[in-house]
């Protein structure tokens, strides 16, 4: 796992799997909300990257409406559910698939290392 934060543009990038991130494999991108994009493998089975523009702003909000979730097909939602609920992604983002509401988390360093292991 690799984290990158650019304070000038308030951009957080979380690379979950460097091998998949750099690979020529096809990827699928899901815009959960304007500025919050989840990249997964084309088969929707593995996390690749989470990109959050305006991270600090979103992280300070108690609730975020991930309205993009409502635009995904039923099949895509079913396949994405295990990834959405995974401890790896949940360290950064919590999403209730029934309501499409949730929040961004600000994990502490020890928690991030535990998730990366």
C-alpha positions as a LaTeX table, in Angstrom:
\begin{tabular}{lrrr}
\hline
Residue & $x$ (\AA) & $y$ (\AA) & $z$ (\AA) \\
\hline
Unk1 & 0.00 & 0.00 & 0.00 \\
Unk2 & 1.24 & 3.46 & $-0.85$ \\
Unk3 & $-0.26$ & 6.76 & 0.29 \\
Unk4 & 0.31 & 10.05 & $-1.44$ \\
Unk5 & $-1.10$ & 13.39 & $-0.34$ \\
Unk6 & $-0.59$ & 16.70 & $-2.13$ \\
Unk7 & $-1.63$ & 19.55 & 0.19 \\
Unk8 & $-1.49$ & 22.15 & $-2.61$ \\
Unk9 & $-4.45$ & 20.55 & $-4.39$ \\
Unk10 & $-5.76$ & 18.59 & $-1.39$ \\
Unk11 & $-5.43$ & 15.28 & $-3.26$ \\
Unk12 & $-5.18$ & 11.92 & $-1.53$ \\
Unk13 & $-4.20$ & 8.86 & $-3.52$ \\
Unk14 & $-4.20$ & 5.45 & $-1.89$ \\
Unk15 & $-2.58$ & 2.74 & $-3.99$ \\
Unk16 & $-3.79$ & $-0.56$ & $-2.56$ \\
Unk17 & $-1.79$ & $-2.84$ & $-4.83$ \\
Unk18 & 1.29 & $-1.42$ & $-6.58$ \\
Unk19 & 1.58 & $-4.41$ & $-8.92$ \\
Unk20 & $-1.96$ & $-3.94$ & $-10.20$ \\
Unk21 & $-1.62$ & $-0.16$ & $-10.30$ \\
Unk22 & 1.39 & $-0.29$ & $-12.59$ \\
Unk23 & 0.17 & $-3.20$ & $-14.69$ \\
Unk24 & $-1.20$ & $-2.92$ & $-18.19$ \\
Unk25 & $-4.34$ & $-4.79$ & $-17.10$ \\
Unk26 & $-7.69$ & $-3.21$ & $-17.71$ \\
Unk27 & $-9.09$ & $-1.28$ & $-14.80$ \\
Unk28 & $-12.59$ & $-0.13$ & $-13.92$ \\
Unk29 & $-13.19$ & 3.29 & $-12.40$ \\
Unk30 & $-16.22$ & 4.06 & $-10.26$ \\
Unk31 & $-16.98$ & 7.65 & $-9.35$ \\
Unk32 & $-18.57$ & 7.42 & $-5.92$ \\
Unk33 & $-18.99$ & 11.18 & $-5.80$ \\
Unk34 & $-17.54$ & 14.16 & $-7.59$ \\
Unk35 & $-13.82$ & 13.90 & $-6.81$ \\
Unk36 & $-13.95$ & 10.46 & $-5.16$ \\
Unk37 & $-12.98$ & 7.66 & $-7.53$ \\
Unk38 & $-12.40$ & 3.99 & $-6.79$ \\
Unk39 & $-10.28$ & 1.98 & $-9.23$ \\
Unk40 & $-10.60$ & $-1.80$ & $-9.25$ \\
Unk41 & $-9.58$ & $-4.64$ & $-11.52$ \\
Unk42 & $-11.77$ & $-5.15$ & $-14.58$ \\
Unk43 & $-13.35$ & $-8.22$ & $-12.97$ \\
Unk44 & $-14.27$ & $-6.05$ & $-9.92$ \\
Unk45 & $-12.48$ & $-8.40$ & $-7.52$ \\
Unk46 & $-9.48$ & $-6.38$ & $-6.30$ \\
Unk47 & $-8.89$ & $-2.85$ & $-5.13$ \\
Unk48 & $-6.29$ & $-0.87$ & $-7.04$ \\
Unk49 & $-6.60$ & 2.77 & $-6.00$ \\
Unk50 & $-8.74$ & 5.34 & $-4.23$ \\
Unk51 & $-8.41$ & 8.95 & $-5.36$ \\
Unk52 & $-9.98$ & 11.78 & $-3.36$ \\
Unk53 & $-9.88$ & 15.38 & $-4.56$ \\
Unk54 & $-10.65$ & 17.84 & $-1.72$ \\
Unk55 & $-9.77$ & 15.16 & 0.83 \\
Unk56 & $-9.61$ & 17.45 & 3.88 \\
Unk57 & $-12.97$ & 18.99 & 3.09 \\
Unk58 & $-14.64$ & 15.60 & 2.70 \\
Unk59 & $-12.86$ & 14.13 & 5.74 \\
Unk60 & $-14.19$ & 16.94 & 7.94 \\
Unk61 & $-17.80$ & 16.29 & 6.94 \\
Unk62 & $-19.72$ & 14.02 & 9.32 \\
Unk63 & $-21.72$ & 12.57 & 6.41 \\
Unk64 & $-21.02$ & 12.33 & 2.70 \\
Unk65 & $-23.59$ & 11.35 & 0.10 \\
Unk66 & $-21.91$ & 8.98 & $-2.35$ \\
Unk67 & $-24.54$ & 9.64 & $-5.00$ \\
Unk68 & $-22.48$ & 7.87 & $-7.64$ \\
Unk69 & $-23.32$ & 4.58 & $-5.92$ \\
Unk70 & $-26.94$ & 4.99 & $-7.05$ \\
Unk71 & $-25.87$ & 5.14 & $-10.70$ \\
Unk72 & $-24.11$ & 1.76 & $-10.70$ \\
Unk73 & $-25.84$ & $-1.30$ & $-12.08$ \\
Unk74 & $-27.22$ & $-3.85$ & $-9.63$ \\
Unk75 & $-24.62$ & $-6.35$ & $-10.84$ \\
Unk76 & $-21.74$ & $-3.90$ & $-10.30$ \\
Unk77 & $-23.02$ & $-3.06$ & $-6.82$ \\
Unk78 & $-23.18$ & $-6.74$ & $-5.87$ \\
Unk79 & $-19.64$ & $-7.31$ & $-7.10$ \\
Unk80 & $-18.32$ & $-4.17$ & $-5.41$ \\
Unk81 & $-19.92$ & $-4.87$ & $-2.01$ \\
Unk82 & $-17.09$ & $-7.09$ & $-0.71$ \\
Unk83 & $-14.56$ & $-4.43$ & $-1.66$ \\
Unk84 & $-16.61$ & $-1.62$ & $-0.12$ \\
Unk85 & $-16.89$ & $-3.60$ & 3.12 \\
Unk86 & $-13.27$ & $-4.74$ & 3.17 \\
Unk87 & $-11.06$ & $-3.58$ & 6.05 \\
Unk88 & $-8.59$ & $-2.22$ & 3.51 \\
Unk89 & $-11.03$ & 0.28 & 1.98 \\
Unk90 & $-12.93$ & 0.83 & 5.23 \\
Unk91 & $-9.78$ & 2.33 & 6.73 \\
Unk92 & $-10.38$ & 5.28 & 4.39 \\
Unk93 & $-14.03$ & 5.24 & 3.41 \\
Unk94 & $-17.24$ & 3.98 & 4.97 \\
Unk95 & $-20.28$ & 3.59 & 2.75 \\
Unk96 & $-23.72$ & 2.25 & 3.59 \\
Unk97 & $-24.79$ & 0.60 & 0.32 \\
Unk98 & $-28.48$ & 0.80 & 1.28 \\
Unk99 & $-28.53$ & 4.58 & 1.75 \\
Unk100 & $-25.42$ & 5.60 & $-0.26$ \\
Unk101 & $-24.36$ & 7.75 & 2.70 \\
Unk102 & $-21.15$ & 7.39 & 4.64 \\
Unk103 & $-17.99$ & 9.30 & 5.42 \\
Unk104 & $-14.28$ & 9.45 & 4.79 \\
Unk105 & $-12.12$ & 8.40 & 7.65 \\
Unk106 & $-8.80$ & 9.75 & 8.77 \\
Unk107 & $-6.96$ & 6.59 & 9.83 \\
Unk108 & $-4.11$ & 6.85 & 12.26 \\
Unk109 & $-0.70$ & 5.67 & 11.14 \\
Unk110 & $-0.74$ & 2.44 & 13.14 \\
Unk111 & $-4.12$ & 1.49 & 11.69 \\
Unk112 & $-2.85$ & 2.13 & 8.13 \\
Unk113 & 0.14 & $-0.14$ & 8.70 \\
Unk114 & $-2.07$ & $-2.89$ & 10.09 \\
Unk115 & $-4.35$ & $-2.72$ & 7.04 \\
Unk116 & $-1.38$ & $-2.73$ & 4.66 \\
Unk117 & 0.03 & $-5.92$ & 6.18 \\
\hline
\end{tabular}
